[in-house]
Amino acid sequence: MAGRWSSGITTAKSICAGNVESDINAPSRRSSDRAHSRRTPTMADEGGEYDPLDDWEEGSAFGVSEDKDPVCTVPVEEWVKDLPIDSSVDVPIPDRLVDQVIGQDAASIVIRKAAEQRRHVIMVGEPGTGKSMLARSMTEFLPPEQLEDVLVYRNVEDENEPKVRTVPAGRGHKIISERKAAIRAQRKKTNQMLLLIALVVGAALLLATIQTGDMLTFIFGSFLLIFGYFFLRTRLTSGDESNIPKLLIKHERSEEAPFIDATGTLSGALLGDVRHDPFQSGADLATPAHERVEPGAVHRANKGVLYIDEIRMLRMEEQQALLVAMQEKALAISGRSERSSGALTKSEPVPSDFILVAAGNLDSIQQMHPALRSRIRGYGYEVYVNTDMKDTERNRRKLVRFVAQEVRNEAKRDTGRSIPHFDRPAIGMILKEAQRRSGRRGKLSLRLRELGGLIRIAGDLASEDGSPLTTTVHVTRARAIAKPLEQQIADRFLERQSEYAMLVNRGERIGRINGLAVLGADSGLSDFSGVVLPVEAMVTPSQGRSGQVIATGGLSDLAKESVTNISAVVKKLTGKDIKDYDLHVQFPGTHNVDGDSASITMATAIISAFEGVPIDQNLAMTGSLSVRGEVLPIGGVSAKIEAAVKSGIGRVVIPRSNLQDVLIDDKYESMVEIIPVDSLDEVLEHALVGEQEKVSLVERLAKVIDTISTTSDSTLA
């Protein structure tokens, strides 16, 4: 296989670079050729052995270098045909976890440095981009020989202040075993001595009874003897168990540094706690205080990594205690409930020398305890992880490796069954899905948790069919099954629109137009779900002193502000004083309309109502509108276009700046005409119907928009 990998790189590289300017691509190609010449299968690397992983990705995935590789313009369906593999089973996978992280080279460097220097890290990024994997990989750089066992001993001077001692890893269990063995030996010796004494006293009592013949004395003496024996044995051995220490933190000498995920933990689970003793009232029945001490995540992470996602969920007092543990590298354990008997107990400080990795999105990090964040910023690192990466030859190969890694990880699970590897066309579909979910042309999504879910569902379907490999059929079925809730809601919404004739996609109407929106924009998902939102506008004479804008349909505050701003633009473009009119804007049958991506939709509907010019109903649009009449970019453009196609709409107007972001399924490309625009007059040119009225209006608006732009530019200059 080594020879196939080596030959495949040059072939695929040249194909990807085929549409790139020669002066730009030449250095990259020369560099690639040099790298290839150094890694031929017949030559040994510096270590003496050929490394197929280096050949697969043209260098280690670990490290930071300026990414000058050209964007690969070859469709993935064609690109995978030249891969030197038959399936994902042939893809080499690195041994170290840090090398398995994809698309986060800079973060990988920071993680390694933080581990080597034992510095704390704040990691910010979208869900599913590899934050927890990066944090877990830090343990690979921590020395396992520093691990310690922690023992808690009874304090004979103060029962409620147990003593804490540390020993090398693996020694704690031996100490307890030795202590138990010594207690058993001492208890055996005590029992033997008491039994010997009891036999001597019993023999003397029997001899006295034989001499006197007093059976009553013998019976009473025997009772006292038996009672005394058991009483003394209990008293002499009862305190032995309470002197055995409790193994609070246990490690094996051969294990790696601990990784503790404390996300969503309560106060006791994070900082430690002392259990309540229901027998506390009785001194002889009470459980010793040191036996009730329970470690927290900060203690179990000693000499390792403590990972907390969404750290803002911790209360301020918990974050303060966490800061103390970080600074002092030790934290005493006390009862967390005032109503529990454990509140009386407080141990000596327990070691908590951990590396904290605090993760979350930008909002959650900004809500951290100021002192805690200042501590990390002053003595550690802050990292913003990537959500996408360039669509290059190397990065495509990394995503191929990701598919192989997910299959291997499923095989390592203790529960369930493994999934088949993916053939090359199925790998190509996963790569295309990564392109689509990035939302930007020339990019690959790094929301790998979502891609991993698609891989596992496709593998499950292949396993159910008894297929030796996962194919494109299984990936296609998985895409249909693995729809997010937002997409399922959007599909039902479109179905309901069709059933109740809420959607009009033929003919022409005044003041009515089809807008486009997405669900899931705030759900943390990269896979947006598009919907068609009809917008209707009506202009009526004002019934009051001044006209007003009346918007209905579950609009958010931002959307309502957008409607108000549009009224100002319309006033400028039409020359009509809106104070004399009431503007009614409705989103029939819709709820929770958010954002300003419907700005050009509402503006077109309002202008149509003002001027009495109809709108083509086989057209939908999306885009934000500036006060200068310019059309600004929006998000989720591909999902919006696909929603329009599903609704039978043949033309879609989008911002020209979003044209590069259009990544719709192949089956939809021939079913829709995509119209890029820069300004509102262009929108009206395509949307309005009626030659004479339309031309007059468009020309008039174009002059106004040019005037606005010229004036604004000169003002800025």
Secondary structure as UniProt FT lines:
FT   HELIX           2..16
FT   HELIX           17..19
FT   HELIX           22..38
FT   TURN            41..42
FT   TURN            46..47
FT   HELIX           52..57
FT   HELIX           76..79
FT   HELIX           80..82
FT   HELIX           88..90
FT   HELIX           97..100
FT   HELIX           105..117
FT   STRAND          121..124
FT   TURN            127..128
FT   HELIX           131..137
FT   HELIX           138..141
FT   HELIX           144..146
FT   STRAND          148..153
FT   TURN            159..160
FT   STRAND          163..168
FT   TURN            169..170
FT   HELIX           171..212
FT   HELIX           215..237
FT   TURN            238..240
FT   HELIX           241..243
FT   STRAND          246..249
FT   TURN            253..254
FT   STRAND          259..261
FT   TURN            263..264
FT   HELIX           267..271
FT   STRAND          273..274
FT   TURN            278..281
FT   TURN            283..285
FT   HELIX           289..292
FT   STRAND          293..294
FT   HELIX           297..300
FT   TURN            301..303
FT   STRAND          305..309
FT   HELIX           311..313
FT   HELIX           316..328
FT   STRAND          330..331
FT   TURN            338..339
FT   HELIX           341..344
FT   STRAND          350..351
FT   STRAND          355..360
FT   HELIX           362..366
FT   HELIX           370..379
FT   STRAND          381..384
FT   STRAND          388..390
FT   HELIX           393..412
FT   STRAND          421..423
FT   HELIX           424..438
FT   TURN            441..442
FT   STRAND          443..445
FT   HELIX           448..465
FT   STRAND          469..470
FT   HELIX           472..481
FT   HELIX           485..499
FT   TURN            500..501
FT   STRAND          508..510
FT   STRAND          512..519
FT   TURN            521..524
FT   STRAND          529..541
FT   STRAND          549..552
FT   HELIX           557..574
FT   HELIX           578..580
FT   STRAND          581..586
FT   TURN            588..589
FT   TURN            597..598
FT   HELIX           599..611
FT   STRAND          614..616
FT   TURN            617..618
FT   STRAND          619..621
FT   STRAND          624..625
FT   TURN            627..628
FT   STRAND          630..632
FT   HELIX           637..646
FT   TURN            647..648
FT   STRAND          651..655
FT   HELIX           656..661
FT   HELIX           666..669
FT   TURN            670..671
FT   STRAND          673..677
FT   HELIX           680..687
FT   HELIX           691..716
//
